[in-house]
């Protein structure tokens, strides 16, 4: 069976090889959403060794790093090599309203999930409204309140 040359496939292959030769961290696609009292960040990292994943929080900066090693095979002729390898990096600015001490993560089926809980002080709460005049015994002590 003869293999034919398709110029569009060849252009696609050349473009892919140029993109994979890109230096620096590779792109890490993520989804981020809030679910009740926590944020869920899901990052696609197929083929990554979970031991190479590093997640840290420094102040208000959440950093995710990972590494995918190149597949080494001797005596093979690559026909297509499109899967990127190298370092992956994403950074996110997280507000003061998260509980960084309770952040957790797990890796399953090529997806890294990072659970970022909202801190108690940032959770919405209901404020009870009392009746009466300021200064009454039933009104809250106004000296303990301050504007910020």
N, C-alpha and C positions, 0 to 999 in steps of 0.2 A: 504494500500500500504506500503510495507516494504522499508526502506531506507537501501541501501547497503553501505558497507564501501569500499571506493576506496583508496588504500594506496598512490597513487600519489596526489590525492586531499587533503588528510590529510597532506602529507609532504608540499604541497604548502601552506596550511592553517597555519601550524606551522612556516614555513619560513616567511610568511606575518606577523604573530603575533610577531615574533622576530624583524622584521624590524620596525613595528609600535611602538614597545617598546623603540626604539632608543631615547636616551636623546638628548637634544639640538635642535636647529632649524631644521625644515624639509626642504627638497629640494624644490625649486621653479623653475620649468623649464621656460626659457625665450627665446624669439627671439629678436634680435636686428639688425636693418638695418638703412641705411641712405636713406632718400627720399628727394632729393633736398637740401634745407637749414635746414634740421632738422633730428634728429635721432628719431626712433620710437622703443620703448622697449615694448614688449608684454609679460606679465607674466601670466601663468595659475594659478589661485587661486579659483578653484570651491568651492562653499559653504562658502566662506569667507564673513563675514559682512563687507561691505565697510567702516563702522565706525572704524573697527579695523586696517585699513591700515594706515601706517605712512610712508611718504616719506620725506627725507630731504637731503640737500646738505651741506656739510661742506668742504669748500675748493674745492678739486678735488675728493671728495668721495661722491657718490650718494648711499644712503642706503634705501632699501625698507624692511619694517617690516609688518607682518600681523599675525593675530591669528585666529585659527579656534577652537571653543569650542567643547568638546566631547558631543555627544548626550547622554543625561541622560534619561533613562526610567526605572521605577521601575517595578518589577514583569515580566520581559521579560527574555527569555533565548536566548542569542545571538547565532546564527548559523554561522554567518560570520561577522567579523568586520574588514574590510580592509582599510577603508578610514581614512587617517591619520588626526590627530588633534594635536593642539599645536601651537608653534610659527614657523613662516617662516621668513627667513632672506636672503637677497642677497645684496652684495655691489659691486659697479662698480667704477673703476677709470675713471673719465672723464677728458679730456684734458682742457687746458686753453681756448680752442677755442669754448666753449659753452656759451650760455647766461643763466646762472643759475637763473636769476631773472624772466625769461619767461617760465620756465618749467611748464608744466601742466599735469594733469592726469585725467583719467576717468575709471570707472569700469562698464563693461557690459557683461552679460552672462558668468560670471566666469572668465573673462579676464581683467586684469589691463593693461591699455595702458598709457605709460608715453611718452610725446612728449618733446624732448630736442632740442631746437633751437640752430643753429650754430650762434655764435656771428658775428657781422658785420665785425670785424677786421680779422676773420678767413675765411670769404667767399673768394673764388677766385675772382680776379679782373684782368682786362686787363690793362697792362702798355703800354702807348703810347710811341713809339720810335720816337724821333725827330732827324733831321739831322743837321749837323753843327759841328764845332769844339768846344771842351770844352773851355769856356771862351767867346764864342760869346754871343751876346745879346739874341739870340734865344735859347741858351742851358740853361738847368736848372742850378740854383746856386748850385755848387758842395760843398760849405761850409756847406750847411744845411743837406747834406747826411752823414751818418756815417755807418761804417761796424759793424755788430753785430755778 
